[in-house]
Amino acid sequence: MLEIVHGNIKTMEERDYDDGYLRIEDGRITALGDMREYDASGRRGTEDVRVIDARGNLVMPGIIEAHCHMGITEEKKGREGDDCNETVDPVTPYLRAVDAINPMDDAFHDALKAGITAAMIGPGSANVVGGQFAFLKTHGRCVDEMVVKAPAAMKVAFGENPKTNYAEQNISPVTRMAIAARLREELTRARAYEKKIAEDPETERDFRYECWLPVLRGEIPLKAHAHRADDILTAVRIAKEFGLKMTLDHCSEGHLIVGELKEAGFPAIVGPDMASRNKIEVRNMAFKTAGLLSKGGILTAVTTDHPISKIQFLPICAGLAVKEGMEMEEGLRAITINPAKICGVDDRLGSLAVGKDGDAVIFDGNPMEVFTRTLCTVIEGKIVYYDEECGFLC
């Protein structure tokens, strides 16, 4: 059992506690509230209970990265550690992120040090259909033990990346028309497969199309890489045609079409705004986008798109979005409960509430401010990082 006491607890739920406690048992939150209601019941000092005095510091849910390539595009390993894009076939829905994520990548430690306890990780955007994302905790050595949800989304991409990759190979798609056509063709075949097995359960299963069933059944969303406004709206058009859930990832020109996106009803994962504008389609990329979308009534998260910008700068990216107009509270929501909802894991993560996973972080200030230090990171009731220099747990 782990108890955090005397914390300034920000739950990301309806009620916060200026001087509160949090109790975690068997990996789940079993109690939280005001210290005036706290009952140690003789547990303090027993061998099976760890009590951390937060000393008035901020205690909040673990931060969540909603879109990245951590462990697939490994740091310091060059081409040998890059498994992000299978650039030989534009349609590869059957690829699974869990088969390529290396938890030994240094980025996982950087994430823990920044208070990031979970991340959505998957293939890149070179292909029209890139494969299946997985949602993982950021602590561990075995991917299978870190998985919260897999598959968690199906990656699709619009715009420059598929165009430039396959134009160089002189095969389709080399235009935006062809990208949309290849995706429609694949979805049409997948629908036909779904119908076929529904009519005859004895039908031999097809590995290529079996991976589409969670998408077609609405269990997981399309994860649509789209920067330019017209590409975003093409993604919306196709998702509506096939009746699919979808997240709009990057959404760099989303601020130009707020009304249309509000009407469409899809959530947005905005970023990496800390990166350079090194492509034509990101020329309007700006930190103001996240705030304008959230104020427009669109469920919005912020992303680093690691390694495009570093995973540890996720809370700072949210802070820069606040600097450019996003509400302070919404900035914190954009890296906690909002990505949890968008990624379909808010029943377990994103806020501090009884029954949810015991993932919490203690900061000595607002994590969106550059001087704030992570004092302690907890995943499922286990201390996975703490700042030894500050002597916080001594």
C-alpha positions as CSV (number, residue, x, y, z in Angstrom):
1,M,0.0,0.0,0.0
2,L,1.1,3.5,-0.8
3,E,-0.2,6.7,0.8
4,I,0.5,10.3,-0.2
5,V,-0.5,12.7,2.5
6,H,-0.5,16.5,2.9
7,G,-0.6,17.0,-0.8
8,N,-2.1,19.8,-2.9
9,I,-4.2,17.3,-4.8
10,K,-5.5,18.2,-8.2
11,T,-7.7,15.3,-9.3
12,M,-8.9,16.5,-12.7
13,E,-12.3,15.6,-11.4
14,E,-14.9,17.9,-9.8
15,R,-13.2,18.4,-6.5
16,D,-9.6,19.2,-5.5
17,Y,-8.0,19.1,-2.0
18,D,-5.6,21.8,-0.8
19,D,-4.4,19.5,2.0
20,G,-5.3,16.1,0.9
21,Y,-4.4,12.4,0.9
22,L,-4.3,9.6,-1.7
23,R,-4.3,5.9,-0.9
24,I,-3.3,3.2,-3.4
25,E,-3.7,-0.5,-2.8
26,D,-3.0,-3.3,-5.3
27,G,-2.3,-0.8,-8.0
28,R,-5.6,1.0,-7.7
29,I,-6.8,4.2,-5.9
30,T,-8.9,3.1,-3.0
31,A,-9.4,6.4,-1.2
32,L,-8.6,10.1,-1.4
33,G,-9.9,13.2,0.3
34,D,-9.2,16.0,2.7
35,M,-6.6,15.4,5.5
36,R,-9.3,16.2,8.0
37,E,-10.9,13.0,6.9
38,Y,-7.7,11.0,6.8
39,D,-7.6,8.0,9.1
40,A,-4.2,6.3,9.4
41,S,-5.7,3.4,11.4
42,G,-2.4,2.3,12.7
43,R,-0.9,1.8,9.2
44,R,1.7,4.5,9.5
45,G,5.1,2.9,10.0
46,T,4.0,-0.7,9.3
47,E,6.1,-2.7,6.9
48,D,3.4,-3.1,4.2
49,V,2.6,0.6,4.0
50,R,4.7,3.4,2.4
51,V,3.7,6.9,3.5
52,I,4.9,9.9,1.5
53,D,4.5,13.3,3.0
54,A,4.0,15.6,0.0
55,R,4.7,18.7,2.1
56,G,2.1,20.8,0.3
57,N,3.4,20.1,-3.1
58,L,1.2,19.5,-6.1
59,V,-0.1,15.9,-6.5
60,M,-1.9,15.2,-9.8
61,P,-2.6,12.3,-12.2
62,G,0.2,10.9,-14.3
63,I,0.7,12.9,-17.5
64,I,-0.3,11.2,-20.8
65,E,1.2,11.5,-24.2
66,A,-1.5,10.9,-26.8
67,H,0.7,10.4,-29.9
68,C,4.4,9.5,-30.2
69,H,6.9,7.0,-31.5
70,M,8.9,6.4,-28.4
71,G,10.7,3.1,-28.5
72,I,10.0,2.6,-32.2
73,T,12.2,5.5,-33.3
74,E,14.9,5.0,-30.7
75,E,17.3,7.7,-29.7
76,K,21.0,7.3,-30.3
77,K,20.6,4.3,-32.5
78,G,20.2,5.7,-36.0
79,R,18.8,3.5,-38.7
80,E,19.3,0.3,-36.6
81,G,16.8,1.6,-34.0
82,D,14.3,3.1,-36.4
83,D,11.3,0.8,-36.9
84,C,8.7,3.6,-37.4
85,N,7.8,3.2,-41.1
86,E,7.5,0.2,-43.4
87,T,8.1,2.2,-46.5
88,V,7.6,-0.5,-49.2
89,D,3.8,-0.8,-49.2
90,P,1.4,2.1,-48.7
91,V,-1.2,-0.1,-47.0
92,T,0.0,-2.1,-44.0
93,P,-2.9,-2.2,-41.4
94,Y,-1.6,-5.5,-40.0
95,L,1.6,-4.1,-38.5
96,R,1.5,-4.0,-34.7
97,A,3.4,-1.4,-32.6
98,V,3.9,-3.9,-29.8
99,D,6.2,-5.8,-32.0
100,A,8.6,-2.9,-32.4
101,I,8.6,-0.9,-29.2
102,N,11.8,-1.1,-27.2
103,P,11.2,-0.2,-23.5
104,M,15.0,0.2,-23.1
105,D,14.9,3.4,-25.2
106,D,16.2,6.2,-23.1
107,A,13.0,8.2,-23.8
108,F,11.1,6.0,-21.4
109,H,13.3,7.3,-18.5
110,D,12.9,10.8,-19.7
111,A,9.2,10.4,-19.7
112,L,9.1,9.1,-16.1
113,K,11.3,12.0,-15.0
114,A,8.8,14.4,-16.6
115,G,5.9,12.8,-14.8
116,I,4.6,11.1,-18.0
117,T,3.2,7.7,-16.9
118,A,1.5,6.5,-20.1
119,A,1.8,7.0,-23.9
120,M,0.0,6.1,-27.1
121,I,2.8,4.7,-29.3
122,G,2.7,3.5,-32.9
123,P,3.9,3.6,-36.5
124,G,4.7,6.8,-38.5
125,S,3.0,8.5,-41.4
126,A,4.9,7.3,-44.5
127,N,2.0,5.0,-45.4
128,V,-1.6,5.6,-46.2
129,V,-2.3,2.9,-43.5
130,G,0.6,2.5,-41.1
131,G,-0.7,-0.1,-38.6
132,Q,-1.9,-0.5,-35.1
133,F,-1.0,1.8,-32.2
134,A,-0.6,0.5,-28.6
135,F,-1.3,2.4,-25.3
136,L,1.4,1.7,-22.7
137,K,2.6,2.6,-19.3
138,T,6.0,4.1,-19.4
139,H,7.7,1.9,-16.8
140,G,8.8,-1.6,-17.4
141,R,11.1,-3.9,-19.4
142,C,8.5,-6.2,-21.1
143,V,6.1,-4.5,-23.5
144,D,3.4,-7.1,-22.9
145,E,3.3,-6.2,-19.2
146,M,3.2,-2.4,-19.9
147,V,0.2,-2.6,-22.3
148,V,-3.0,-0.9,-21.2
149,K,-4.7,-1.3,-24.6
150,A,-3.6,-2.9,-27.8
151,P,-4.6,-2.4,-30.4
152,A,-5.6,1.1,-29.4
153,A,-6.0,2.8,-32.8
154,M,-5.3,2.3,-36.5
155,K,-2.9,4.8,-38.1
156,V,-3.8,6.5,-41.4
157,A,-2.0,9.4,-43.0
158,F,-2.9,12.2,-45.4
159,G,-0.8,14.8,-47.2
160,E,2.9,15.2,-47.8
161,N,4.4,12.1,-46.1
162,P,2.7,9.4,-48.1
163,K,2.9,11.5,-51.3
164,T,6.7,12.1,-51.1
165,N,7.6,8.6,-49.9
166,Y,5.8,6.9,-52.8
167,A,6.5,9.5,-55.5
168,E,10.2,8.7,-54.9
169,Q,9.4,5.1,-55.6
170,N,7.2,6.0,-58.6
171,I,4.3,4.0,-57.3
172,S,0.8,5.1,-56.1
173,P,-0.1,7.2,-54.2
174,V,1.6,10.3,-55.5
175,T,-1.4,12.6,-55.1
176,R,-3.9,13.4,-52.4
177,M,-6.6,11.9,-54.6
178,A,-4.8,8.6,-54.6
179,I,-4.2,8.6,-50.8
180,A,-8.0,9.0,-50.3
181,A,-8.8,6.4,-52.9
182,R,-6.4,3.8,-51.5
183,L,-7.9,4.3,-48.0
184,R,-11.5,4.0,-49.3
185,E,-10.5,0.9,-51.3
186,E,-9.0,-0.7,-48.2
187,L,-12.0,0.2,-46.0
188,T,-14.4,-1.1,-48.6
189,R,-12.6,-4.5,-48.7
190,A,-12.5,-4.6,-44.9
191,R,-16.3,-4.0,-44.7
192,A,-16.9,-6.8,-47.2
193,Y,-14.7,-9.1,-45.1
194,E,-16.7,-8.1,-41.9
195,K,-19.9,-8.9,-43.7
196,K,-18.6,-12.2,-45.0
197,I,-17.6,-13.5,-41.6
198,A,-20.8,-12.2,-40.0
199,E,-22.8,-14.2,-42.5
200,D,-20.6,-17.3,-42.3
201,P,-18.7,-17.6,-39.0
202,E,-16.8,-20.6,-40.4
203,T,-15.1,-18.4,-43.0
204,E,-11.4,-18.8,-43.0
205,R,-9.9,-15.7,-41.2
206,D,-7.8,-13.3,-43.3
207,F,-4.9,-11.8,-41.5
208,R,-4.8,-8.7,-43.6
209,Y,-8.4,-7.7,-42.8
210,E,-8.9,-9.2,-39.3
211,C,-7.1,-6.2,-37.9
212,W,-9.8,-3.9,-39.2
213,L,-12.6,-5.4,-37.2
214,P,-12.0,-3.4,-34.0
215,V,-12.1,-0.2,-36.2
216,L,-15.2,-1.2,-38.0
217,R,-17.0,-2.1,-34.8
218,G,-16.2,1.2,-33.2
219,E,-13.9,-0.3,-30.6
220,I,-10.9,1.8,-31.6
221,P,-10.5,4.9,-33.8
222,L,-8.7,5.7,-36.9
223,K,-5.7,7.8,-35.9
224,A,-5.4,10.3,-38.7
225,H,-2.2,12.1,-39.4
226,A,-3.3,15.4,-41.0
227,H,-1.8,18.9,-40.9
228,R,-3.4,21.0,-43.6
229,A,-7.0,22.0,-43.4
230,D,-8.0,20.3,-46.6
231,D,-6.3,17.0,-45.5
232,I,-8.1,17.3,-42.1
233,L,-11.5,17.6,-43.9
234,T,-10.7,14.7,-46.2
235,A,-10.1,12.6,-43.1
236,V,-13.4,13.7,-41.7
237,R,-15.2,13.0,-45.0
238,I,-13.9,9.4,-45.2
239,A,-14.6,8.7,-41.5
240,K,-18.2,9.9,-42.0
241,E,-18.6,7.9,-45.1
242,F,-17.7,4.7,-43.3
243,G,-19.2,5.6,-39.9
244,L,-15.9,5.3,-38.0
245,K,-14.4,6.9,-34.9
246,M,-11.4,9.0,-35.5
247,T,-8.8,11.2,-33.8
248,L,-7.3,14.2,-35.7
249,D,-3.6,14.0,-35.0
250,H,-1.4,17.1,-35.5
251,C,-4.3,19.2,-36.8
252,S,-1.9,22.0,-37.5
253,E,-4.5,24.1,-39.4
254,G,-7.4,23.1,-37.3
255,H,-7.7,26.7,-36.0
256,L,-8.7,27.7,-39.6
257,I,-11.7,25.4,-39.6
258,V,-12.9,25.3,-36.0
259,G,-16.6,25.5,-36.9
260,E,-16.4,22.6,-39.3
261,L,-14.4,20.5,-36.8
262,K,-16.9,21.2,-34.0
263,E,-19.7,20.0,-36.2
264,A,-17.8,16.9,-37.2
265,G,-17.4,15.9,-33.6
266,F,-13.9,14.4,-33.7
267,P,-11.2,15.1,-31.0
268,A,-7.9,16.7,-31.8
269,I,-4.3,15.9,-30.7
270,V,-2.4,19.0,-31.5
271,G,1.4,19.3,-32.1
272,P,4.3,19.0,-32.3
273,D,4.3,22.8,-32.2
274,M,7.8,22.9,-30.7
275,A,9.2,21.5,-33.9
276,S,10.4,23.4,-36.9
277,R,8.2,24.3,-39.9
278,N,10.2,22.1,-42.2
279,K,7.4,21.1,-44.5
280,I,4.9,23.2,-46.6
281,E,1.9,21.6,-44.9
282,V,3.0,22.8,-41.4
283,R,3.6,26.5,-42.3
284,N,0.6,27.5,-40.2
285,M,1.6,25.4,-37.2
286,A,1.4,27.4,-34.0
287,F,0.8,27.0,-30.2
288,K,-2.4,29.0,-30.5
289,T,-4.2,26.1,-32.3
290,A,-4.8,24.0,-29.2
291,G,-6.5,26.9,-27.3
292,L,-8.6,27.9,-30.2
293,L,-9.8,24.3,-30.7
294,S,-10.6,23.8,-27.0
295,K,-12.4,27.1,-26.8
296,G,-14.4,26.1,-29.9
297,G,-15.8,23.1,-28.0
298,I,-13.4,20.4,-29.4
299,L,-11.9,17.8,-27.1
300,T,-8.2,18.7,-27.4
301,A,-4.9,17.1,-26.3
302,V,-1.3,18.3,-26.8
303,T,1.4,16.1,-28.2
304,T,5.2,16.2,-28.7
305,D,5.1,13.6,-31.5
306,H,8.3,12.3,-30.0
307,P,11.0,12.2,-31.3
308,I,10.0,15.2,-33.5
309,S,10.1,17.1,-30.2
310,K,11.2,15.4,-27.0
311,I,8.8,13.5,-24.9
312,Q,10.0,15.3,-21.7
313,F,8.8,18.6,-23.0
314,L,5.1,17.6,-23.2
315,P,4.1,19.6,-20.1
316,I,6.1,22.6,-21.4
317,C,4.3,22.3,-24.8
318,A,1.0,22.5,-22.9
319,G,2.4,25.6,-21.0
320,L,3.2,27.3,-24.3
321,A,-0.3,26.5,-25.5
322,V,-1.6,28.3,-22.4
323,K,0.8,31.2,-23.1
324,E,-0.9,31.5,-26.5
325,G,-4.4,31.6,-25.2
326,M,-5.5,28.2,-23.9
327,E,-7.1,28.3,-20.4
328,M,-4.7,27.2,-17.6
329,E,-7.1,24.5,-16.4
330,E,-7.5,23.3,-20.0
331,G,-3.7,23.1,-20.4
332,L,-3.5,20.6,-17.6
333,R,-6.5,18.7,-19.0
334,A,-4.8,18.6,-22.4
335,I,-2.1,16.3,-20.9
336,T,-4.2,14.3,-18.5
337,I,-7.9,13.6,-18.7
338,N,-8.4,14.8,-22.3
339,P,-5.8,12.4,-23.8
340,A,-7.2,9.6,-21.6
341,K,-10.6,10.2,-23.1
342,I,-9.3,10.5,-26.6
343,C,-7.3,7.3,-26.3
344,G,-10.2,5.4,-24.8
345,V,-8.6,4.7,-21.4
346,D,-10.3,7.3,-19.2
347,D,-11.9,4.4,-17.2
348,R,-8.4,3.8,-15.8
349,L,-6.3,6.9,-16.3
350,G,-6.3,10.7,-16.6
351,S,-7.7,11.6,-13.2
352,L,-7.4,10.7,-9.6
353,A,-10.5,8.9,-8.5
354,V,-11.4,5.8,-6.5
355,G,-11.1,2.7,-8.7
356,K,-8.7,4.2,-11.2
357,D,-5.0,3.1,-11.6
358,G,-2.7,4.4,-8.9
359,D,-0.7,6.6,-11.3
360,A,0.2,10.0,-9.7
361,V,3.0,12.6,-9.8
362,I,4.3,15.0,-7.2
363,F,5.6,18.3,-8.6
364,D,7.0,21.3,-6.7
365,G,5.0,23.6,-8.9
366,N,2.9,23.7,-12.1
367,P,4.4,21.2,-14.5
368,M,3.7,23.5,-17.4
369,E,6.3,26.0,-16.0
370,V,9.9,25.4,-17.1
371,F,11.4,25.6,-13.6
372,T,9.1,23.0,-12.0
373,R,10.7,19.8,-10.9
374,T,9.2,16.3,-10.8
375,L,9.7,15.1,-7.2
376,C,8.1,11.7,-7.5
377,T,6.4,9.6,-10.2
378,V,4.2,6.7,-9.2
379,I,2.7,4.0,-11.4
380,E,0.2,1.6,-10.0
381,G,1.3,2.4,-6.5
382,K,5.0,1.9,-7.2
383,I,7.6,4.7,-7.0
384,V,9.3,4.6,-10.4
385,Y,11.1,7.9,-10.2
386,Y,12.0,10.4,-7.5
387,D,14.4,13.3,-7.3
388,E,17.2,12.3,-5.1
389,E,18.9,15.7,-5.1
390,C,16.0,17.4,-3.3
391,G,15.8,14.7,-0.6
392,F,12.1,14.6,-1.0
393,L,11.7,11.0,0.2
394,C,14.4,11.0,2.8
